[in-house]
C-alpha cells in the first residue's frame, strides 16, 4: 500500500494582499489616533499653562493693587525717619497721588502711569501705598533687627519688557527727594510673569460734583487723562487691567487669534500659538474711603 499523502494548503496571493491592506488600514488608524492624541495633549497643556499663568498674575496683582492708596498715619510701625518726615503731609500726598503721573517725583520725573499709545503698545502702571516691602519683596533698608516691621511709603511700577511682565519698587521718600535710596538693588526690575503679549490699564475716576456717589467711578480713562482728572478734583478709585498670555508648548492653530483689550483696537497675535485673554476690575477701597472722608 502507498502511504497517504495530505495536501498542505497556504495563503493565496489574494488573501495575502487583503491581509496587508487590512494591516495598513489598521496601522494608519492607530497612527492617526496617536497623532491626534499628541496634538490634543499639546493643546491641553497650552491651555492649562495659560490658565495657570492668568490665574496667578490676576490673583497677585489684585492682592497688591487693592491696597493702593492705603496710608494709616496712626500705625505704630510707620517710620518717620526720626521725625524728618511730616506724616500728615505724606499721607495727603500719597492719597492724592495713588496713581502717580510723570512730574510727581523730583528724583525720577519721568516715573508715572503712562499710556502705551495704541493697542499694540502696552501701558505702564505706577501705584502708591503704605507697606513693609515693595513689589519685589525688598524692605528698602527700613526693616532692622530692632524694628523688623517698619512701614514706609512704597511706589510700585508694572510694565511689559519684551514678553516679560516686570515690577520695580521704590521708596517714595527717595522719589520725593527726602532721603537716599537704600537696599534697592539698583532699582532693578524683576520678572513676575513670562509669555505676556500685551498689558493694558484703565483708571476708574470719580466725579467731584456727584455728591451722593462721589466715591464711585463714573468713567474709566487712560493714563494720559489722569493729570487733568486730578486737576478737576477727581480721584482714582478703581483699576481695570487686561493681559494676553501665551500658553506653553508647540501649538499651531489654523489662524492667529485676535483680541480686543479694554477700550483699545483689536490686536492680532504674532503667530498661531494659543493665547488667552484675562481681565479684572479692582476696587480701591482705601481710595473710596478717602474720597468719602474728604467730602
C-alpha positions as CSV (number, residue, x, y, z in Angstrom):
1,X,0.0,0.0,0.0
2,X,1.1,3.5,-0.7
3,X,1.3,5.9,2.3
4,X,-1.4,8.5,2.2
5,X,-0.3,12.0,1.3
6,X,-2.0,15.1,2.7
7,X,-2.1,18.3,0.7
8,X,-0.8,21.3,2.7
9,X,-2.6,24.5,1.9
10,X,-1.1,28.0,2.2
11,X,-2.5,31.5,1.7
12,X,-3.3,32.6,-1.7
13,X,-1.9,35.8,-3.2
14,X,-5.3,37.5,-2.9
15,X,-5.5,36.6,0.8
16,X,-2.1,37.9,1.5
17,X,-2.9,41.2,-0.3
18,X,-6.1,41.5,1.6
19,X,-4.3,40.9,4.9
20,X,-1.7,43.5,4.0
21,X,-4.3,46.0,3.1
22,X,-6.2,45.5,6.3
23,X,-3.0,45.8,8.3
24,X,-2.2,49.1,6.6
25,X,-5.6,50.4,7.3
26,X,-5.4,49.4,11.0
27,X,-1.9,50.8,11.3
28,X,-2.9,54.1,9.7
29,X,-5.8,54.4,12.1
30,X,-3.6,53.7,15.1
31,X,-1.0,56.3,13.9
32,X,-3.8,58.8,13.3
33,X,-5.1,58.3,16.8
34,X,-1.6,58.7,18.3
35,X,-1.0,61.9,16.3
36,X,-4.4,63.2,17.3
37,X,-3.7,62.4,21.0
38,X,-0.4,64.1,20.8
39,X,-2.0,67.3,19.3
40,X,-4.7,67.2,21.9
41,X,-2.2,66.7,24.7
42,X,-0.2,69.7,23.5
43,X,-3.3,71.8,23.2
44,X,-4.4,70.8,26.7
45,X,-1.0,71.6,28.1
46,X,-1.0,75.0,26.4
47,X,-4.5,75.8,27.7
48,X,-3.6,74.7,31.2
49,X,-0.4,76.7,31.3
50,X,-2.1,79.9,30.0
51,X,-4.9,79.4,32.5
52,X,-2.5,78.8,35.4
53,X,-0.4,81.9,34.5
54,X,-3.5,84.0,34.1
55,X,-5.0,83.0,37.4
56,X,-1.6,83.6,39.1
57,X,-1.0,87.1,37.8
58,X,-4.6,88.2,38.3
59,X,-4.5,87.0,41.9
60,X,-1.1,88.5,42.6
61,X,-1.9,91.9,41.0
62,X,-5.4,92.0,42.7
63,X,-3.8,91.4,46.1
64,X,-1.2,94.1,45.5
65,X,-3.3,96.7,43.7
66,X,-6.3,96.6,46.0
67,X,-4.1,98.2,48.7
68,X,-3.4,101.2,46.5
69,X,-3.9,104.4,48.5
70,X,-3.5,102.8,51.9
71,X,-2.0,105.1,54.5
72,X,-2.5,105.0,58.2
73,X,-0.8,107.8,59.9
74,X,-1.6,106.3,63.3
75,X,0.0,102.9,62.6
76,X,2.6,102.4,65.4
77,X,5.0,100.8,62.9
78,X,5.2,103.6,60.4
79,X,8.7,105.1,60.1
80,X,9.1,108.9,60.1
81,X,12.9,108.7,59.9
82,X,13.3,110.1,63.4
83,X,10.9,113.0,62.9
84,X,12.3,114.0,59.5
85,X,9.0,113.1,57.7
86,X,5.8,115.0,58.2
87,X,3.4,112.0,58.2
88,X,0.3,114.1,57.8
89,X,1.7,115.8,54.7
90,X,3.0,112.5,53.3
91,X,-0.5,110.9,53.8
92,X,-2.1,113.7,51.9
93,X,0.4,113.5,49.1
94,X,0.1,109.7,48.7
95,X,-3.7,109.7,48.8
96,X,-4.0,112.5,46.2
97,X,-1.4,110.7,44.1
98,X,-2.5,107.0,44.4
99,X,-1.5,106.6,40.7
100,X,1.4,108.9,40.2
101,X,1.9,110.6,36.8
102,X,5.1,111.9,35.2
103,X,6.3,115.0,37.0
104,X,5.1,113.9,40.5
105,X,8.6,113.0,41.8
106,X,11.7,115.1,41.8
107,X,14.2,112.1,41.8
108,X,12.6,110.5,38.8
109,X,10.5,113.0,36.9
110,X,9.6,110.5,34.2
111,X,8.2,108.0,36.6
112,X,4.4,107.7,36.4
113,X,1.5,105.9,34.8
114,X,1.8,106.1,31.0
115,X,-0.4,105.2,28.1
116,X,1.3,102.8,25.7
117,X,0.0,104.7,22.7
118,X,-2.0,102.2,20.6
119,X,-3.4,98.7,21.0
120,X,0.0,97.1,20.1
121,X,1.9,99.0,22.8
122,X,1.4,98.0,26.4
123,X,0.7,100.5,29.2
124,X,2.8,101.3,32.3
125,X,1.2,101.3,35.7
126,X,2.6,103.0,38.8
127,X,0.9,103.0,42.2
128,X,1.4,104.3,45.7
129,X,0.6,102.6,49.0
130,X,1.9,102.1,52.5
131,X,3.7,98.8,53.2
132,X,6.7,96.9,54.6
133,X,8.1,95.8,51.2
134,X,7.9,96.8,47.6
135,X,6.6,94.5,44.8
136,X,9.9,92.7,44.6
137,X,9.9,91.9,48.3
138,X,12.6,94.5,49.3
139,X,12.3,96.4,52.5
140,X,14.5,99.2,51.1
141,X,16.5,99.5,54.3
142,X,13.7,100.1,56.7
143,X,13.4,96.7,58.5
144,X,16.2,96.2,61.0
145,X,16.7,93.8,63.9
146,X,15.4,96.5,66.3
147,X,12.5,97.4,64.1
148,X,11.6,94.4,61.9
149,X,8.2,95.6,60.7
150,X,8.6,99.2,59.8
151,X,6.1,100.6,57.3
152,X,7.0,103.2,54.7
153,X,5.8,104.9,51.5
154,X,6.0,102.4,48.7
155,X,5.8,103.1,45.0
156,X,5.5,100.1,42.6
157,X,5.8,100.2,38.8
158,X,4.5,97.4,36.5
159,X,5.4,97.3,32.8
160,X,6.0,94.9,29.9
161,X,9.5,94.4,28.5
162,X,9.6,92.1,25.5
163,X,7.3,89.3,26.6
164,X,8.0,89.7,30.3
165,X,5.7,91.5,32.8
166,X,8.0,93.2,35.3
167,X,7.7,95.1,38.5
168,X,10.1,97.6,40.2
169,X,9.7,99.1,43.6
170,X,10.8,102.5,45.1
171,X,10.9,104.2,48.4
172,X,8.5,107.2,47.9
173,X,10.7,109.3,50.1
174,X,13.6,108.8,47.8
175,X,11.5,109.7,44.9
176,X,10.4,112.9,46.6
177,X,14.0,113.8,47.4
178,X,13.7,113.3,51.1
179,X,16.3,110.6,51.6
180,X,18.9,108.5,49.8
181,X,17.8,105.1,48.2
182,X,18.8,102.1,50.3
183,X,18.6,98.3,49.8
184,X,17.1,98.8,46.3
185,X,19.4,96.5,44.2
186,X,20.0,99.3,41.8
187,X,16.2,99.6,41.3
188,X,16.4,96.5,39.1
189,X,13.1,95.3,37.7
190,X,12.0,91.7,38.5
191,X,10.1,89.5,36.1
192,X,6.8,88.4,37.6
193,X,5.4,86.6,34.5
194,X,6.7,85.3,31.1
195,X,4.9,84.9,27.8
196,X,2.8,88.0,28.1
197,X,1.8,89.6,24.7
198,X,0.0,92.7,25.9
199,X,-0.8,94.6,29.1
200,X,-3.4,97.4,29.3
201,X,-4.8,99.5,32.1
202,X,-7.8,101.8,32.6
203,X,-8.5,104.1,35.6
204,X,-11.9,104.5,37.2
205,X,-12.3,108.1,38.3
206,X,-14.8,109.9,40.5
207,X,-16.9,113.0,39.7
208,X,-16.1,115.6,42.2
209,X,-19.5,117.2,41.7
210,X,-21.5,114.0,42.2
211,X,-22.2,114.4,46.0
212,X,-24.2,111.3,46.5
213,X,-21.9,108.9,44.7
214,X,-18.6,110.8,44.6
215,X,-16.7,107.8,45.8
216,X,-17.7,105.6,42.9
217,X,-16.1,105.6,39.4
218,X,-18.2,107.4,36.9
219,X,-16.0,106.6,33.9
220,X,-12.7,104.8,33.0
221,X,-9.9,106.8,31.4
222,X,-6.5,106.2,30.1
223,X,-3.3,107.3,31.8
224,X,-2.8,110.4,29.7
225,X,-6.1,111.8,31.2
226,X,-5.1,111.4,34.8
227,X,-3.4,114.8,35.3
228,X,-6.5,116.6,34.0
229,X,-8.7,114.5,36.2
230,X,-6.6,115.3,39.3
231,X,-6.7,119.0,38.4
232,X,-10.5,118.7,38.4
233,X,-10.5,117.2,41.9
234,X,-11.5,113.7,40.6
235,X,-9.8,110.7,42.1
236,X,-8.8,107.2,41.0
237,X,-11.0,104.6,42.9
238,X,-10.8,101.6,40.6
239,X,-8.4,99.9,38.1
240,X,-9.1,97.7,35.2
241,X,-6.2,95.6,33.9
242,X,-6.2,93.3,30.9
243,X,-3.5,90.9,29.7
244,X,-2.9,88.4,26.9
245,X,-0.8,85.4,27.8
246,X,0.6,82.7,25.6
247,X,0.3,79.1,26.5
248,X,3.5,77.0,26.6
249,X,4.3,74.3,24.1
250,X,4.2,73.9,20.3
251,X,0.6,74.6,19.4
252,X,-0.3,75.7,15.9
253,X,-3.9,76.8,15.4
254,X,-5.4,77.3,12.0
255,X,-5.0,81.1,12.2
256,X,-3.6,83.7,14.6
257,X,-6.0,84.8,17.3
258,X,-7.3,88.3,17.7
259,X,-8.1,90.2,20.9
260,X,-9.7,93.5,22.0
261,X,-8.4,94.7,25.4
262,X,-10.5,97.2,27.2
263,X,-11.0,100.3,25.0
264,X,-8.1,99.5,22.6
265,X,-8.4,98.5,19.0
266,X,-8.2,94.8,18.0
267,X,-4.7,93.2,18.0
268,X,-3.6,90.0,16.3
269,X,-1.3,87.5,17.9
270,X,2.2,87.4,16.1
271,X,1.9,83.6,15.5
272,X,-0.6,80.8,15.5
273,X,0.2,79.7,19.1
274,X,-2.5,79.6,21.8
275,X,-3.2,82.8,23.6
276,X,-5.7,83.6,26.4
277,X,-7.1,87.0,27.5
278,X,-7.5,87.9,31.1
279,X,-9.3,90.9,32.5
280,X,-10.2,92.1,36.0
281,X,-11.6,95.2,37.8
282,X,-10.1,96.1,41.2
283,X,-11.9,98.5,43.5
284,X,-9.5,100.7,45.6
285,X,-11.4,100.7,48.9
286,X,-8.8,102.8,50.6
287,X,-9.3,105.5,48.0
288,X,-13.1,105.2,48.2
289,X,-12.9,105.7,51.9
290,X,-10.5,108.7,51.4
291,X,-12.9,110.3,49.0
292,X,-15.9,109.8,51.3
293,X,-13.9,111.1,54.2
294,X,-12.9,114.2,52.4
295,X,-16.4,115.1,51.3
